[in-house]
């Protein structure tokens, strides 16, 4: 006789017998959103893979959107806090930071995610897909999570680069964001184009070479 199917857990978190924690659900959801994106992901799949009921997910997070936002803010705000801490440390020194130091500080927290295991990499993939998600969700999350620290770096770059006006500073930072997001996406076109001679496996080399490229663009004379 086959064993009866295992019931998925749907108790409320106050139940003394215990239930899967919110973190366990978040870990599964992070993988599902990374694989499918927000629109295509379903609470049904998340519930099945986490071995809980959809009702428990709704109890904790309210909706699929609430679950996605919780995930994105959890890691995204950590990146922003690390960025701001690095910037604060640079600005607290007697000598002002130069463009290379600022760009390195801006990039480092994002690329550090690649060395923090599979769950952090799932967030990296979620983030790379964000521009494919509905505008009302993706634009708001970017504003709430990243705008404050990014504006602070733009202001610092204007002080660090002689002649860099506000327009160029904003344009060039957005180009920098687009470039580093592509390099984080995991598509190693470098290995393909170079026929395997070069790869993006060494995170330190990626950050160093990307910084070289971005500093050159950010500090270049205006073409206007």
ZIKAKA-V453695 format. One record per residue. N is the residue number from 1. RES is the residue in three letters. PSI is psi in whole degrees, 0 to 359 (999 if undefined). Layout:
{{N | RES | PSI} {N | RES | PSI}}
This chain:
{{1 | UNK | 133} {2 | UNK | 152} {3 | UNK | 145} {4 | UNK | 149} {5 | UNK | 143} {6 | UNK | 132} {7 | UNK | 136} {8 | UNK | 151} {9 | UNK | 132} {10 | UNK | 19} {11 | UNK | 154} {12 | UNK | 155} {13 | UNK | 344} {14 | UNK | 351} {15 | UNK | 127} {16 | UNK | 341} {17 | UNK | 345} {18 | UNK | 150} {19 | UNK | 167} {20 | UNK | 139} {21 | UNK | 167} {22 | UNK | 322} {23 | UNK | 323} {24 | UNK | 319} {25 | UNK | 318} {26 | UNK | 322} {27 | UNK | 317} {28 | UNK | 315} {29 | UNK | 322} {30 | UNK | 319} {31 | UNK | 317} {32 | UNK | 315} {33 | UNK | 324} {34 | UNK | 323} {35 | UNK | 319} {36 | UNK | 344} {37 | UNK | 170} {38 | UNK | 312} {39 | UNK | 314} {40 | UNK | 339} {41 | UNK | 148} {42 | UNK | 146} {43 | UNK | 330} {44 | UNK | 312} {45 | UNK | 318} {46 | UNK | 316} {47 | UNK | 317} {48 | UNK | 317} {49 | UNK | 331} {50 | UNK | 351} {51 | UNK | 47} {52 | UNK | 173} {53 | UNK | 156} {54 | UNK | 328} {55 | UNK | 324} {56 | UNK | 322} {57 | UNK | 315} {58 | UNK | 321} {59 | UNK | 315} {60 | UNK | 317} {61 | UNK | 352} {62 | UNK | 318} {63 | UNK | 174} {64 | UNK | 320} {65 | UNK | 319} {66 | UNK | 322} {67 | UNK | 315} {68 | UNK | 315} {69 | UNK | 320} {70 | UNK | 315} {71 | UNK | 310} {72 | UNK | 316} {73 | UNK | 327} {74 | UNK | 311} {75 | UNK | 323} {76 | UNK | 318} {77 | UNK | 330} {78 | UNK | 317} {79 | UNK | 314} {80 | UNK | 320} {81 | UNK | 319} {82 | UNK | 319} {83 | UNK | 312} {84 | UNK | 322} {85 | UNK | 319} {86 | UNK | 319} {87 | UNK | 316} {88 | UNK | 320} {89 | UNK | 320} {90 | UNK | 317} {91 | UNK | 341} {92 | UNK | 349} {93 | UNK | 157} {94 | UNK | 320} {95 | UNK | 137} {96 | UNK | 150} {97 | UNK | 153} {98 | UNK | 177} {99 | UNK | 320} {100 | UNK | 316} {101 | UNK | 320} {102 | UNK | 315} {103 | UNK | 320} {104 | UNK | 316} {105 | UNK | 322} {106 | UNK | 320} {107 | UNK | 325} {108 | UNK | 313} {109 | UNK | 325} {110 | UNK | 312} {111 | UNK | 338} {112 | UNK | 335} {113 | UNK | 329} {114 | UNK | 346} {115 | UNK | 11} {116 | UNK | 18} {117 | UNK | 180} {118 | UNK | 322} {119 | UNK | 317} {120 | UNK | 323} {121 | UNK | 330} {122 | UNK | 320} {123 | UNK | 320} {124 | UNK | 318} {125 | UNK | 322} {126 | UNK | 314} {127 | UNK | 320} {128 | UNK | 332} {129 | UNK | 355} {130 | UNK | 326} {131 | UNK | 350} {132 | UNK | 351} {133 | UNK | 166} {134 | UNK | 138} {135 | UNK | 321} {136 | UNK | 336} {137 | UNK | 309} {138 | UNK | 317} {139 | UNK | 320} {140 | UNK | 318} {141 | UNK | 318} {142 | UNK | 315} {143 | UNK | 311} {144 | UNK | 328} {145 | UNK | 316} {146 | UNK | 339} {147 | UNK | 317} {148 | UNK | 310} {149 | UNK | 324} {150 | UNK | 319} {151 | UNK | 323} {152 | UNK | 323} {153 | UNK | 322} {154 | UNK | 314} {155 | UNK | 319} {156 | UNK | 322} {157 | UNK | 322} {158 | UNK | 323} {159 | UNK | 330} {160 | UNK | 335} {161 | UNK | 111} {162 | UNK | 132} {163 | UNK | 0} {164 | UNK | 109} {165 | UNK | 175} {166 | UNK | 319} {167 | UNK | 309} {168 | UNK | 320} {169 | UNK | 316} {170 | UNK | 313} {171 | UNK | 312} {172 | UNK | 326} {173 | UNK | 321} {174 | UNK | 321} {175 | UNK | 320} {176 | UNK | 318} {177 | UNK | 313} {178 | UNK | 321} {179 | UNK | 313} {180 | UNK | 328} {181 | UNK | 322} {182 | UNK | 316} {183 | UNK | 335} {184 | UNK | 344} {185 | UNK | 341} {186 | UNK | 359} {187 | UNK | 102} {188 | UNK | 71} {189 | UNK | 336} {190 | UNK | 315} {191 | UNK | 322} {192 | UNK | 310} {193 | UNK | 323} {194 | UNK | 6} {195 | UNK | 42} {196 | UNK | 358} {197 | UNK | 328} {198 | UNK | 146} {199 | UNK | 172} {200 | UNK | 25} {201 | UNK | 326} {202 | UNK | 106} {203 | UNK | 321} {204 | UNK | 319} {205 | UNK | 321} {206 | UNK | 311} {207 | UNK | 318} {208 | UNK | 312} {209 | UNK | 322} {210 | UNK | 320} {211 | UNK | 316} {212 | UNK | 313} {213 | UNK | 312} {214 | UNK | 321} {215 | UNK | 320} {216 | UNK | 319} {217 | UNK | 318} {218 | UNK | 327} {219 | UNK | 0} {220 | UNK | 150} {221 | UNK | 147} {222 | UNK | 140} {223 | UNK | 2} {224 | UNK | 999}}
